[in-house]
Amino acid sequence: MPAIYWSTTKIKFTLGIGSLGFAGIFSETFGKSIPVWYVIVPIMIPLLVFVFSDDFPPKWTLRLQQAGSILYLAIAILGIAMAINRNINFGHLALYCAMMIIGAIPCAIVLLGPPDRNEDPPP
């Protein structure tokens, strides 16, 4: 049983916004000192895990989503810490953090558990 019963569109939208926040924070932190693919690949892993986790057996779905959520939060903490250390513009940092918080919503639902509802999950 999946840990989150959202449509793929909702997951792509929220985690996509979060990924854009990551891209912004890491581009300002590193500039052109590292290749762009070193930043893009780790950012996209949580999104891909959520989108394709339904293709796996139900017992693996929850574990994959939990691993993707932990990776997302670890990248967020690392990115914010590096941005603060590099003294990037506070306005930009606030925007990127807001975007990453939107992306963290499905991760929080997976790690903390879905809201308790008295209805069956969608088919």
Secondary structure, 3 states (H helix, E strand, C coil): CCCCCCCHHHHHHHHHHHHHHHHHHHHHHHCCCCCCHHHHHHHHHHHHHHHHHHHCCHHHHHHHHHHHHHHHHHHHHHHHHHHHHCCCCHHHHHHHHHHHHHHHHHHHHHHHCCCCCCCCCCC
